[in-house]
């Protein structure tokens, strides 16, 4: 029963994120354009590595999951 609630919550969170990306794309326009994100363009080649954005997202998700775990105790 607990796994069902978790999956339902994750599904609702993803649906909300999808709606935000669809109707308010400017909210996430900063993602991938931070200092430290690697962007190389040459003729016939495009390389994009969002290093800083990925680290920031990882930090946010770690803090969020730790907060949820702390509140569940």
VENSULHU-V906495 format. One record per backbone hydrogen bond with DSSP energy under -0.5 kcal/mol. CO is the residue of the C=O (numbers start at 1). NH is the residue of the N-H. If there is no record, write none. Layout:
CO&NH, CO&NH
//
This chain:
1&5, 2&6, 3&7, 4&8, 5&9, 6&10, 7&11, 8&12, 9&13, 10&14, 11&15, 12&16, 13&17, 14&18, 15&19, 16&20, 17&21, 18&22, 19&23, 20&24, 24&27, 25&28, 26&29, 28&31, 30&33, 34&37, 38&49, 40&47, 42&45, 45&42, 47&40, 49&38, 49&51, 50&54, 51&55, 52&56, 53&57, 54&58, 55&59, 56&60, 57&61, 58&62, 59&63, 60&64, 61&65, 62&66, 63&67, 64&68, 65&69, 66&70, 67&71, 68&72, 69&73, 70&73
//
